[in-house]
Amino acid sequence: MSIDPPFITQSDGTTRKGRMVHPGRDWDLDLHDVELSYFRIDHQTCLQFGDTVIQIGSPLTLRVEGETYTLDEAKDLGPLLRQYPDTLATGTVDEDGTLRLAFRRGWTVDVPPDAHYEAWQIAGPGNALVVCPPGGGSLAVWANTEGS
């Protein structure tokens, strides 16, 4: 089965063509040892790391000090917000598309793929974009492009 490449249509009508990749084989997350700048909460939970933003649009699992919390994307986020400030030690993506973030003070965040929605995306640096599409197992990736 062939999968069409993902496209982004810009406001000026131009189109950016992305590619579908398999995490761990075709693509690895290169995000580590970066300071968590801030959280933003709206219809998603956003973690800002300098000029890179991780947007979480599905429930996530937070593990901190022996406790495990399952948190809805924009509700009941107190346990997550209490972890600020910290530094991301490592960020990885499993073959099924689960995003795993581990922080210096020992807490972790896991975001599994969602069957119906884009569970998470990473925007930046620059205009790079990685999206976990519904169902997981592959990622939609747009690399930085000059002049875009």
C-alpha positions in Angstrom: 0.0 0.0 0.0 1.4 3.3 -1.0 1.0 6.4 1.2 0.8 9.8 -0.4 3.3 12.3 0.9 1.9 14.8 3.3 1.5 18.4 2.1 1.2 21.8 3.8 -0.5 24.6 1.9 0.9 27.9 3.0 -1.2 31.1 3.2 0.4 32.4 0.0 -0.8 29.3 -1.9 2.6 27.5 -2.1 2.8 23.9 -1.0 5.5 22.2 1.2 5.8 18.5 0.5 6.8 16.3 3.4 7.6 12.7 3.7 6.3 9.7 5.7 9.0 8.0 7.8 9.2 5.2 10.3 10.5 6.3 13.7 13.8 4.7 14.8 14.6 3.5 11.3 14.2 6.5 9.0 14.1 9.3 11.5 15.3 10.0 15.1 14.3 12.8 17.4 17.3 15.1 17.8 16.2 16.9 20.9 18.2 16.6 24.1 19.9 18.7 26.8 17.6 21.7 26.1 16.0 23.9 28.7 12.2 23.8 29.1 11.4 27.5 28.5 7.7 27.4 29.4 4.4 25.6 29.2 1.4 26.9 27.2 -2.0 25.5 27.7 -5.0 26.0 25.4 -6.7 23.3 23.5 -3.3 21.6 23.6 -0.5 21.3 26.0 2.7 22.9 24.6 6.2 22.5 25.9 8.6 25.2 24.6 12.3 24.4 24.3 14.0 27.5 22.9 12.8 27.7 19.3 11.2 24.2 19.3 7.7 23.5 20.5 6.2 20.1 21.4 2.4 20.3 21.0 0.5 17.5 22.7 -3.1 17.0 21.6 -4.0 13.7 23.3 -3.8 12.3 26.8 -0.3 11.9 28.2 1.3 9.8 30.9 3.4 11.7 33.5 5.7 9.7 35.8 7.2 11.7 38.7 8.6 10.5 42.1 7.0 7.1 41.9 3.6 8.4 40.9 1.9 7.9 37.5 -0.7 10.3 36.2 -2.8 10.0 33.1 -3.5 13.6 32.1 -6.0 14.9 29.5 -4.4 17.4 27.1 -5.9 20.6 28.7 -7.3 19.4 32.0 -5.9 18.3 35.3 -2.4 19.4 34.4 -1.3 20.5 37.9 1.2 17.6 38.3 2.8 18.5 35.0 3.0 22.2 35.6 4.7 21.6 39.0 7.7 20.2 37.1 8.8 23.5 35.8 11.7 24.5 35.5 13.8 21.7 34.2 15.9 20.5 31.3 15.0 17.8 28.7 17.6 15.1 29.0 16.4 12.9 26.1 13.5 12.8 23.7 12.8 9.7 21.7 10.0 8.2 19.5 9.2 4.5 19.6 8.5 2.5 16.5 4.7 2.7 17.2 4.9 6.6 17.4 5.0 7.0 21.2 6.8 10.2 22.1 9.0 9.8 25.2 10.5 12.8 27.1 12.8 12.3 30.0 13.9 15.3 32.2 17.0 15.9 34.3 15.1 15.8 37.6 13.8 12.3 36.8 10.2 12.9 35.6 9.0 11.6 32.2 6.2 12.2 29.8 4.9 9.6 27.3 2.4 10.4 24.6 1.1 7.4 22.6 -0.4 7.7 19.2 -4.1 8.3 19.0 -6.4 6.2 16.8 -8.3 9.2 15.5 -6.2 12.4 16.0 -2.7 13.8 15.7 -1.4 12.9 19.2 1.6 15.2 19.1 3.8 17.4 16.9 7.2 19.0 17.1 7.5 22.4 15.4 11.0 23.8 15.0 13.7 24.6 14.9 13.0 27.0 12.0 10.1 25.7 9.9 10.8 22.0 10.6 7.7 20.0 11.5 7.1 16.4 12.7 3.6 15.1 13.2 2.4 11.8 14.7 -0.7 11.1 12.5 -3.7 9.1 13.6 -2.9 5.5 14.3 0.9 6.0 14.7 3.5 3.7 13.3 4.8 6.4 10.9 5.5 10.1 11.1 4.9 13.0 8.8 8.1 15.1 8.5 8.9 18.4 6.9 12.5 19.5 7.0 13.8 23.0 7.3 13.7 24.8 3.9 15.4 28.0 3.1 13.1 30.9 2.4 9.9 29.2 3.6 
